[in-house]
């Protein structure tokens, strides 16, 4: 029985590209895999035909030979990959299926196809909690911080080898960082036990860093804190994190800002609130008061006559700057009318006299007790 054309087996045209051939093979391999077609006695034979076709067409030289001579190109020992009796050997089949398996799952296993092995491990990202005052958050500042981290070893220049000698390619995995084992139809990849997946080994480790290529050290960094930062603001310093293993790229440093509470001001976004006590006389008669501002200055506010506790007045553009521009918030003054204590006899007499003369000067009191009287009358009824 003559063999089917390899292009027909995969369902592609003769002019198909390498990507089209691979895509077609992936589809056919999934469709005809024996584990998914246990009720079809022909599935295994069809599956082998698909892999045989792909083994030839994926290789540029074999494909060129097949395009010119057909199946005869691999008869009589010409191909070298065909075993007696027809069909490809297990090594060729596993190689073909491994390409697709690696293409489908390589990203999840951390592998990279092609030579060169794995990249050196990237350093970890670091977090630094920075506490600033409200005044510093208002104006911004340049601050020097000390960060305990891992830095590149100066003795071996980060290579991990004594004298800065470059590491050698791992003989177990040939620099790939992984080894393969054949299990039936599948080729399973595992991290190389010799180099721990780095693809390189160090014959003479550096005594200072013990082959790690980095050492623990406190590092002073200058950080620019922009005006308007709030609690929770995150500042990223690229490449200022922990040094990578054996010359690997460093991680990043993330600074998390916390703005301390203030004795005078309470912050809400870009607005500030300041609670200012005023005397009963000032609240009743009205008048000007001075209040502090976050920039260290003074603001003058006119208290209207008859002001009650909780009344707010606004000082425009005396709040916090918006982060990365966008204007300045306002400052709100909240009045707290203060009741005097430790009165002298004369002050008490004056207040009693004032109380007798102020029956019509307390509208809220009058309204309240009027409502109370109506409530009690209603209860009696």
ZITAFEN-V204831 format. One record per residue. N is the residue number from 1. RES is the residue in one letter. D_FIRST is the distance of its C-alpha to the first C-alpha in whole Angstrom. Layout:
BEGIN
n:N res:RES d_first:D_FIRST
n:N res:RES d_first:D_FIRST
END
This chain:
BEGIN
n:1 res:X d_first:0
n:2 res:X d_first:4
n:3 res:X d_first:7
n:4 res:X d_first:9
n:5 res:X d_first:13
n:6 res:X d_first:15
n:7 res:X d_first:18
n:8 res:X d_first:16
n:9 res:X d_first:15
n:10 res:X d_first:19
n:11 res:X d_first:20
n:12 res:X d_first:22
n:13 res:X d_first:23
n:14 res:X d_first:22
n:15 res:X d_first:26
n:16 res:X d_first:27
n:17 res:X d_first:29
n:18 res:X d_first:29
n:19 res:X d_first:31
n:20 res:X d_first:28
n:21 res:X d_first:25
n:22 res:X d_first:27
n:23 res:X d_first:28
n:24 res:X d_first:25
n:25 res:X d_first:23
n:26 res:X d_first:26
n:27 res:X d_first:26
n:28 res:X d_first:22
n:29 res:X d_first:23
n:30 res:X d_first:26
n:31 res:X d_first:24
n:32 res:X d_first:21
n:33 res:X d_first:23
n:34 res:X d_first:23
n:35 res:X d_first:27
n:36 res:X d_first:27
n:37 res:X d_first:24
n:38 res:X d_first:25
n:39 res:X d_first:24
n:40 res:X d_first:21
n:41 res:X d_first:18
n:42 res:X d_first:16
n:43 res:X d_first:18
n:44 res:X d_first:18
n:45 res:X d_first:14
n:46 res:X d_first:15
n:47 res:X d_first:18
n:48 res:X d_first:16
n:49 res:X d_first:14
n:50 res:X d_first:17
n:51 res:X d_first:19
n:52 res:X d_first:16
n:53 res:X d_first:17
n:54 res:X d_first:20
n:55 res:X d_first:21
n:56 res:X d_first:20
n:57 res:X d_first:22
n:58 res:X d_first:25
n:59 res:X d_first:26
n:60 res:X d_first:27
n:61 res:X d_first:26
n:62 res:X d_first:23
n:63 res:X d_first:22
n:64 res:X d_first:24
n:65 res:X d_first:22
n:66 res:X d_first:19
n:67 res:X d_first:21
n:68 res:X d_first:21
n:69 res:X d_first:18
n:70 res:X d_first:15
n:71 res:X d_first:13
n:72 res:X d_first:14
n:73 res:X d_first:18
n:74 res:X d_first:17
n:75 res:X d_first:15
n:76 res:X d_first:18
n:77 res:X d_first:20
n:78 res:X d_first:21
n:79 res:X d_first:20
n:80 res:X d_first:22
n:81 res:X d_first:21
n:82 res:X d_first:17
n:83 res:X d_first:18
n:84 res:X d_first:16
n:85 res:X d_first:13
n:86 res:X d_first:12
n:87 res:X d_first:14
n:88 res:X d_first:17
n:89 res:X d_first:20
n:90 res:X d_first:23
n:91 res:X d_first:25
n:92 res:X d_first:23
n:93 res:X d_first:22
n:94 res:X d_first:26
n:95 res:X d_first:27
n:96 res:X d_first:25
n:97 res:X d_first:26
n:98 res:X d_first:29
n:99 res:X d_first:30
n:100 res:X d_first:29
n:101 res:X d_first:31
n:102 res:X d_first:34
n:103 res:X d_first:34
n:104 res:X d_first:35
n:105 res:X d_first:37
n:106 res:X d_first:39
n:107 res:X d_first:42
n:108 res:X d_first:43
n:109 res:X d_first:42
n:110 res:X d_first:44
n:111 res:X d_first:42
n:112 res:X d_first:42
n:113 res:X d_first:38
n:114 res:X d_first:39
n:115 res:X d_first:41
n:116 res:X d_first:45
n:117 res:X d_first:45
n:118 res:X d_first:47
n:119 res:X d_first:51
n:120 res:X d_first:54
n:121 res:X d_first:55
n:122 res:X d_first:57
n:123 res:X d_first:61
n:124 res:X d_first:62
n:125 res:X d_first:64
n:126 res:X d_first:67
n:127 res:X d_first:70
n:128 res:X d_first:73
n:129 res:X d_first:76
n:130 res:X d_first:79
n:131 res:X d_first:82
n:132 res:X d_first:84
n:133 res:X d_first:87
n:134 res:X d_first:88
n:135 res:X d_first:90
n:136 res:X d_first:87
n:137 res:X d_first:85
n:138 res:X d_first:87
n:139 res:X d_first:87
n:140 res:X d_first:84
n:141 res:X d_first:84
n:142 res:X d_first:83
n:143 res:X d_first:83
n:144 res:X d_first:82
n:145 res:X d_first:80
n:146 res:X d_first:79
n:147 res:X d_first:75
n:148 res:X d_first:74
n:149 res:X d_first:70
n:150 res:X d_first:68
n:151 res:X d_first:69
n:152 res:X d_first:67
n:153 res:X d_first:68
n:154 res:X d_first:70
n:155 res:X d_first:70
n:156 res:X d_first:67
n:157 res:X d_first:66
n:158 res:X d_first:64
n:159 res:X d_first:61
n:160 res:X d_first:62
n:161 res:X d_first:62
n:162 res:X d_first:66
n:163 res:X d_first:67
n:164 res:X d_first:65
n:165 res:X d_first:62
n:166 res:X d_first:58
n:167 res:X d_first:56
n:168 res:X d_first:53
n:169 res:X d_first:49
n:170 res:X d_first:48
n:171 res:X d_first:47
n:172 res:X d_first:45
n:173 res:X d_first:43
n:174 res:X d_first:43
n:175 res:X d_first:46
n:176 res:X d_first:43
n:177 res:X d_first:45
n:178 res:X d_first:42
n:179 res:X d_first:40
n:180 res:X d_first:37
n:181 res:X d_first:35
n:182 res:X d_first:32
n:183 res:X d_first:32
n:184 res:X d_first:28
n:185 res:X d_first:26
n:186 res:X d_first:29
n:187 res:X d_first:32
n:188 res:X d_first:35
n:189 res:X d_first:38
n:190 res:X d_first:42
n:191 res:X d_first:45
n:192 res:X d_first:46
n:193 res:X d_first:48
n:194 res:X d_first:50
n:195 res:X d_first:51
n:196 res:X d_first:51
n:197 res:X d_first:48
n:198 res:X d_first:50
n:199 res:X d_first:48
n:200 res:X d_first:51
n:201 res:X d_first:54
n:202 res:X d_first:57
n:203 res:X d_first:58
n:204 res:X d_first:62
n:205 res:X d_first:63
n:206 res:X d_first:66
n:207 res:X d_first:69
n:208 res:X d_first:70
n:209 res:X d_first:67
n:210 res:X d_first:66
n:211 res:X d_first:62
n:212 res:X d_first:62
n:213 res:X d_first:63
n:214 res:X d_first:66
n:215 res:X d_first:69
n:216 res:X d_first:71
n:217 res:X d_first:74
n:218 res:X d_first:76
n:219 res:X d_first:76
n:220 res:X d_first:78
n:221 res:X d_first:77
n:222 res:X d_first:79
n:223 res:X d_first:78
n:224 res:X d_first:79
n:225 res:X d_first:80
n:226 res:X d_first:80
n:227 res:X d_first:83
n:228 res:X d_first:82
n:229 res:X d_first:79
n:230 res:X d_first:79
n:231 res:X d_first:78
n:232 res:X d_first:75
n:233 res:X d_first:74
n:234 res:X d_first:71
n:235 res:X d_first:72
n:236 res:X d_first:69
n:237 res:X d_first:69
n:238 res:X d_first:66
n:239 res:X d_first:65
n:240 res:X d_first:68
n:241 res:X d_first:66
n:242 res:X d_first:65
n:243 res:X d_first:64
n:244 res:X d_first:60
n:245 res:X d_first:59
n:246 res:X d_first:59
n:247 res:X d_first:60
n:248 res:X d_first:58
n:249 res:X d_first:59
n:250 res:X d_first:62
n:251 res:X d_first:62
n:252 res:X d_first:65
n:253 res:X d_first:68
n:254 res:X d_first:69
n:255 res:X d_first:73
n:256 res:X d_first:74
n:257 res:X d_first:77
n:258 res:X d_first:80
n:259 res:X d_first:83
n:260 res:X d_first:86
n:261 res:X d_first:88
n:262 res:X d_first:91
n:263 res:X d_first:95
n:264 res:X d_first:96
n:265 res:X d_first:93
n:266 res:X d_first:90
n:267 res:X d_first:87
n:268 res:X d_first:85
n:269 res:X d_first:82
n:270 res:X d_first:84
n:271 res:X d_first:87
n:272 res:X d_first:90
n:273 res:X d_first:93
n:274 res:X d_first:96
n:275 res:X d_first:98
n:276 res:X d_first:102
n:277 res:X d_first:105
n:278 res:X d_first:108
n:279 res:X d_first:111
n:280 res:X d_first:113
n:281 res:X d_first:115
n:282 res:X d_first:113
n:283 res:X d_first:110
n:284 res:X d_first:113
n:285 res:X d_first:115
n:286 res:X d_first:112
n:287 res:X d_first:112
n:288 res:X d_first:110
n:289 res:X d_first:108
n:290 res:X d_first:106
n:291 res:X d_first:102
n:292 res:X d_first:100
n:293 res:X d_first:97
n:294 res:X d_first:94
n:295 res:X d_first:95
n:296 res:X d_first:98
n:297 res:X d_first:100
n:298 res:X d_first:102
n:299 res:X d_first:102
n:300 res:X d_first:105
n:301 res:X d_first:104
n:302 res:X d_first:107
n:303 res:X d_first:107
n:304 res:X d_first:108
n:305 res:X d_first:111
n:306 res:X d_first:110
n:307 res:X d_first:107
n:308 res:X d_first:106
n:309 res:X d_first:103
n:310 res:X d_first:100
n:311 res:X d_first:100
n:312 res:X d_first:98
n:313 res:X d_first:99
n:314 res:X d_first:96
n:315 res:X d_first:97
n:316 res:X d_first:94
n:317 res:X d_first:92
n:318 res:X d_first:93
n:319 res:X d_first:90
n:320 res:X d_first:87
n:321 res:X d_first:85
n:322 res:X d_first:81
n:323 res:X d_first:78
n:324 res:X d_first:77
n:325 res:X d_first:80
n:326 res:X d_first:80
n:327 res:X d_first:84
n:328 res:X d_first:87
n:329 res:X d_first:87
n:330 res:X d_first:91
n:331 res:X d_first:93
n:332 res:X d_first:95
n:333 res:X d_first:98
n:334 res:X d_first:98
n:335 res:X d_first:102
n:336 res:X d_first:103
n:337 res:X d_first:107
n:338 res:X d_first:109
n:339 res:X d_first:111
n:340 res:X d_first:114
n:341 res:X d_first:115
n:342 res:X d_first:118
n:343 res:X d_first:121
n:344 res:X d_first:124
n:345 res:X d_first:127
n:346 res:X d_first:128
n:347 res:X d_first:124
n:348 res:X d_first:124
n:349 res:X d_first:127
n:350 res:X d_first:125
n:351 res:X d_first:122
n:352 res:X d_first:124
n:353 res:X d_first:126
n:354 res:X d_first:123
n:355 res:X d_first:121
n:356 res:X d_first:125
n:357 res:X d_first:124
n:358 res:X d_first:121
n:359 res:X d_first:120
n:360 res:X d_first:119
n:361 res:X d_first:117
n:362 res:X d_first:114
n:363 res:X d_first:112
n:364 res:X d_first:109
n:365 res:X d_first:111
n:366 res:X d_first:113
n:367 res:X d_first:110
n:368 res:X d_first:109
n:369 res:X d_first:112
n:370 res:X d_first:112
n:371 res:X d_first:109
n:372 res:X d_first:110
n:373 res:X d_first:113
n:374 res:X d_first:111
n:375 res:X d_first:109
n:376 res:X d_first:111
n:377 res:X d_first:113
n:378 res:X d_first:110
n:379 res:X d_first:110
n:380 res:X d_first:113
n:381 res:X d_first:113
END
